[in-house]
Each structure stands twice: as structure tokens, then as C-alpha cells.
């Protein structure tokens, strides 16, 4: 396994040598945004989309002074220097180090971290048989469409899932509706149609989610933007989750109860195959 490699404000070094200032606002307040990008065969997947979302997140928290072109250059350079082929790229932009006050500092210089680590797919064995999930109350802040690093509520939900022997926690809002997972987007299948929550301030615009919606249209699978309640989960023909690293995973059990007989459904399997084909086609196109 190659050494995890990083770029800290333009300087490349092993990731474990990066030193973050104690007064950095990401450390003190979670005052930062981030992106996670999958690398297939040495090529970053959906890089433009991730950088566009990073810009939106920075604008959403009023973080200025960062050139996205410079970040792109650092991503490409750091990936090349790492020598990694199957990898995950992490980008974090913080408001920088400043005297500790809740309001924004008058003057601060953003800190930018780019890191590359080898990725050994922990979900490979789950794609055929599916995964288990639990439901949890969604206690996150109301601006989850911004990919901010302040993820304590997500971490608590994810830990609850691990302690229950599950792969994910499906979050339920105060009205009883599904928003998303602790680190995934959530989909249902009813009457052969994919049902997904519409865009909203409390739902992250997932890159893989967007890709799945596009693939569904290409495959002539009907889509419905609508809310699913917690009780709707067990009446769905299928439930599946998506994320950059997980790709597409069928959920076959929720809160100890099987979903649609406890097996991965045909729509999910079809999307998994078309997703794999889209990556392979993209890789072939980039080579040529």
C-alpha cells in the first residue's frame, strides 16, 4: 500500500506529517467545507461536479479567498505524486486560523488540504447481498445541502448503526419523513418507479445521486420526486442508498425487519450494472 500523500497549502508531504494550527476554525468550530472524490484507475471520477459543489459550499458559508483552479491543480499534482491507482481524494477548505471568536475574523487566510489515500473497497462484498440499516431522528442543522465538516450529528447516527451491526442510519425528520442517510442518499422503489426526496436545504445534492437519476432516465426507469415516510420503507419493493465511495447499495433490512423479502431487487441491480458500465466507458474515453 502506498503512503497517504497530501498537499497542505501548496506543499506536498506525507499525510501524517501535516500539522494543523490549533486555532484553525475547522478545529475549533467545524468552520470548513469538504469534498470526497473516488479515483478509478488513476483518474478522479466526477471531478468537475465535486469542485462545483465545493464552490457552492464555500459560497454558502461565505468563505472567500480560495481559487478553485488552484485546488484543481493541487488535486491533479497530489494524485500523480501519490502513485495511487484506486484511491480516495479528500479536499478540505477552512476559514483559517484566527483568535477564537464565534463571529468571522476580520482577517484570515484559508487553509486548504488535499489528500490522497489508497482505497480498498469495503463495500465490494455487499453489492450483491445488500446491507442492513437502522432509522434515526435527523438532528442535523438545517443547511445540510452545504457539505460542511461539522458532522457530529451524522457521526452519532453512523455510530448507532455500527453498534446495531448495520451499514447505515436512515435519518427521519420531525414530520416522519426520510431525508437521507448519515453519509448516503436514500431511494425507494414503488410500483417499479424510483422515489427520491426532492432537492431541499436539509438534503445534500449528492454527486452519485445525480448520476443515478441520469442513469435511470437512460434506462427508462420512471422517477418520482417525493417524500417517503419511515412507514413507507417496508412497503417499498426496494430501498437502496448511494454515495461516492459506496456507489449503489441495496438495503435489505431496516430496524431488524426485512425489506421486500431481504434480497437485493432488480432495479437496484440494474442500476449497479449501468453505473459500472458508465465508469468503464468514461475510463475508456479518457484513455483514448
N, C-alpha and C positions, 0 to 999 in steps of 0.2 A: 504493500500500500504506500502510495506517495505521501510525502509530508504535506499537511494542510498549509496552503500558501495564502498570503494576504497582502493587501495594499492599504496602508494607513496614510491617508492624506498625501498620496503620491509616492510614498516609499514602500517598496516591496520587501517582505521579510516572512519567515515562518509565522503562522498564525499565533502560536503560543508565545511569540516574542512581542506581540502588540501590547502596548501599555496605554490604557485609557485614563485620562485625568480624573481624579476623584471628584472634581467639581463639574464634570461634564453633565449636562442637563438630562441626557439619556439615563445616566446612572442615578441621578437624584430624583427625576420626575417621570421617566419614560418619555421625555420630550424629544421624540425622534420618530422617523418612519423607516420602513424597510421593504425589501423585496427578496423573494427566493426564486431562483431560476434553475431549471433542470438542464443538464448538459448531456446530450446523446452523441456518442462517438466524437467528442471534442467540440461539439457545436452547441451554443446556447439556444434553447428552444423558446420561441416567442419573445426574444429579447426586446424588440421594439415595443410590444404590448406591455411588458413589465416596466420598461423605462417610462412609457407614457403614464402608467398608473403611479409610478414613483413621483412624477411631476405633479400629478393631481393630488397625491397625499401631501407633498410639500406645500402646495398652494393651500390645501385645506387647513393646515396648521400654521400657515403664514410663516413658513421657513424659507428664507431667501439667501442669496449669495452663493448658490451652487449651480454650476454649469453642467447640464445633463450630457453634453457632448464629451466633457472631460471624464465623467463617470463611465460612459460607454468605452472610451479609450482605455481606462483602467481595468474595466471588466475584461476586455479582449487581451490586454497585456498580461494580466494576472492569470487568466486561464492558460495562456500559452506558456508562461513561466512555470506553472504548476505541473505541466506534463500530464494532467489528468484527462482521461477519455470519458468515462462515465462519472459524472460529478454533480455537485450542487453548488451554485454560486449564491452567496449571501451579500446583499448590499444594505448598509445602514447609514442613514444621514441624520446627524444630531444637530441640535441648535448650538452646540459647542459648550465650552467651559466658561463659567462666569460665577460671580458671587451669588450665593444661594438666596434667591428671591423667587416667589411664585410667578410674578409678572415677568415678561420677557426682558432680558438685559438690554440696555441701550446699545451696547456694542458687544458683539460676539462673533466668532469665526466658526462656521460649521465644521464638524469633524465627519469625515467620510471613510467608512470601512468597506472594503470589498474583500471577500474571502472565497477560496475555492477548496472544497474537500471532496475526496473520492466518495462515490455513492454506491453502496451495495444495497440493492433494492430489498427493503424489509417486507414489501407487500407482494412479492412475486408469488408466494405460496397461497396468498389469499384471493387472488383474482378469479380462480376457478370456483372455489368453495364458498367465498363470501366471508363477511366479518360480522361480529356482534356489536351492538351499540346499546347505550342507555339514553334516557332522556334526562335533561337537567333544566332548571329555571335559567333563563337568559338574564344574567345580572350585569351584562357589559354596559359601557356607556353608549349613548345614543348615536354616535358617529362612527359606527363600525365599517362604513364604506371607505374610511381612511385607514390605510394599513400602517397603524401606529404600533410602536413597540410596547406600549402599556397594555400588556396582555394577561394581567393577573387573573381576571375572571375566566378567561379561556384556559389558563393553566389549572385552575381549580376544577373546572369541568373535565378537562383531559385526565387529571389525576383520579377523579372519581371513576372515570371509565376504566382506567388501568386497574384500579382496586376491585372493580367488578369483573375483571377478566375480559374487558371489551376493548375494541379498537378506537371507538369514537363516542362522544357525547353529543346528542342532538339537542339543540337549545330551543326552549319553548318560551315565548314571550308572555307578558302578563295577561293577554287575552286568550292564551291557549294555542297560539299558532306557532308553527315551526319557523324559525328564522334561518339558521344554518347550523353547521357543526362547530365544535370548538376549534377546528382547523380545516374544515371542509365545507363545500356547498352540498346541499341535500336536495334530492329529486325523488319524486314518486312517479309510479306508472299506474294509471287508472284507465280502464277500457282501451288499453293499447296506446294511450296518449301520455306523453311525458308532462308532468305537472311540476312547475318550479316557481318559487316565490318571485314576484316582480322586483325590479330594482327599487331600493329604498335606502334611506340614510343608515339603517341598522343592519344592512346586508352588504358584505364585501362584493364588489364586481369581480368575481373570480375569473382568472385567465383561462383555466381549464373548463370552467363552467361555460364561458363564452364559446370555447372550441366545441364542446359537446352540443350546444344548441345549434351551431353551424353544421356539425356532422349529422345531427338528427334531421335537419332540413334536407341535406343532401341525400339522406337515406329514406326520405319521405315518411318520417315518423312524425306524427302530429304533436304539436307543442301547445300547452296551455300555461299562461302566466296566471297563477292563482295561489291562494294560501291553502296550506294543508294544516289541519289541527292535529294535535297529538293523537286523538282517537282515530283519525283518518289513516294513520300509519299502518294499522293492521288490516285495513280494508283495501290497501293498495295491492295490485298484482306484483309490484316490485318496488323496492326502495334502493337507491344507490347514492353514493357520495363521490365527490370529485375534489381533487387538489393537485397542485403542481407535482408533488412527489408521489402521492398515492395514485395519480391518474384517475381511473374509474374503478370503484369497488362496490360490489353488491352487498347490501345489508340484509342478512338472512334471519337475524334475531334482534329484537328490541325489548329491553326491560325483561328479559327472560322468556319472551313469547315469540314463537317463530313467525316470520313474515312469509306469506304465500308458500307454506309448506317447508320453509327453511332451506330452500335451494336458490341458486342464482338464476334469474329469469332471462328469457330470450332477448328482450330489449337491451338489457344491460350487457349481455354477451355480444350482441351485435354492435353496440357502441364501442365496447372494448376492442373489437376487431377492427372497426373503422378508424378508431383512434390510432391503433398500432400501424395501420396502413398509411395514415396521414403522416406520421413521423417518418416512416420508411421512405415515402415519396418525397418528403421535404429533404431528407438526407441525400437521396439520390440527386435531387435537383441542385443542391448546394455543391455536390461533388462535380457535377457537370457544368 
